[in-house]
């Protein structure tokens, strides 16, 4: 009998789960159990009489007999007084239509459920004992003995596996028995550290048998998960206590050079084998868990181990699968907050490697959602690295700007990612040369194609939020006006775009401005309502910063960027100036509206430039002041 067919449930995934369910009974086991427990039929009784048959027919047994089949067919009326279902405790006349009562399960289904309940009762005493302090000590003692015995037998009989194979199997079981410790971290982790068994666990990473090393990797991955203890639901334990227990374990692991040992072990695993492939996945998971617990450890992982070259090599594999995607995700995480890691990434030819990886999506879309995530992680890694001037130079040298322009032209799924990457590559004074290359590569044509496209085809709201593409397009335009030299051919070509087509692109800017202003008005109302409820005397700087960030997300950033671009084009072309003034008058707006948003922009970048290493002959603040002064004189 097939349990899955009976209950029509989806099959469990083949991949390993963090918390494994007990093995379900096989169909053969259930058949055997059925035959062992079923009441004998009439034909099975050698001395059966008519009286015996009658007794079986009228009994309350749920075993399948000929008499019971007759009941189902309605030939016997002994149970007709009761509602259908076989488990009802009411009479049929109490149910008008026979739809709302009864268990809804056949006797066979109920029997199977009882088997499961009896096989693994919830909250069994054995489980509770195992995860108690005493039970944890027993598990650790069992593990210690198994490890010592295996080490002893391997030392005595190094050339005779038959002598130590049993102890190796015991060690395998003992390691797996430690997996439930993650359910009670506040109890188990201090005991694991205090007993000294954490050293033995880490030491087994160097075990001659790769399967034992894989067991250890899975165990460490489980113990370092950020959600440890949540599944166990320890009573009276808050999140701070769980995090404290996890931190103590991570600190103990770091003292034992866990990062270096794991990276060294990665070369032992053959990813053509399923178990080894899963082991690599667990190793990458450990790195993510440890960096998640302390982001500063990202530099140790990149600068003190050989992980970065491994990741760069791994993402170049042509066949896409889970570990390739995970490698790209981890690479993105490691570069998010560390300048040192970004520079190391550049030194290891990371820019050139990633450009080769993303180029495969120039003329094709990702095959599935997992590959789409891989593509996004690859582009995000590039964007993180491009925050450094040194990486921008490498990006330009590797013809990254030209590749991104080509990807914009193809209009595949990678188009949005290429626009975002260009936004990062062209920003700041370090992006000046990239801006010139962008115009020479005919990037303006494809940029304005994206700029003029509809931001939302499905939504009919009067003020839809600017799409991510549009936000990055505006960022690129802002960088072009900031970096392209005055009166240069490239700048003139850029300015001409806002004149052609009867100023249609200038009108588009004004439409975007109006939409952003409408969104900002809604956000401001929400913030004012919150301020009215709060005690103004106790408003802290953090709250003010939070409100400002909400305003940026609620339309202020788009408004400021659009006004910055408008200020440049009206200052450099009299025709645009006259047209823009006319359009503002029609919308009951004036130059003062643009000046106000630019003043807020100027005032809030003062602190940023004080600590910025990106020096320029005229700072962004000075440029904004110059634009404000010009508009004030119009």
Helices and strands as residue ranges (DSSP letters): H 3-7, H 27-37, G 42-44, H 50-58, H 66-73, G 92-94, H 107-119, H 125-130, H 133-156, H 161-176, G 179-184, H 185-194, H 197-203, G 204-206, H 210-223, H 239-255, H 258-266, H 274-293, H 297-303, H 307-314, H 322-335, H 339-347, H 350-359, H 369-385, H 389-397, H 400-410, H 414-426, G 429-431, H 432-440, H 443-452, H 468-483, H 489-497, H 500-533, G 536-538, H 541-551, I 552-556, H 557-572, H 574-586, H 591-604, H 606-610, H 620-632
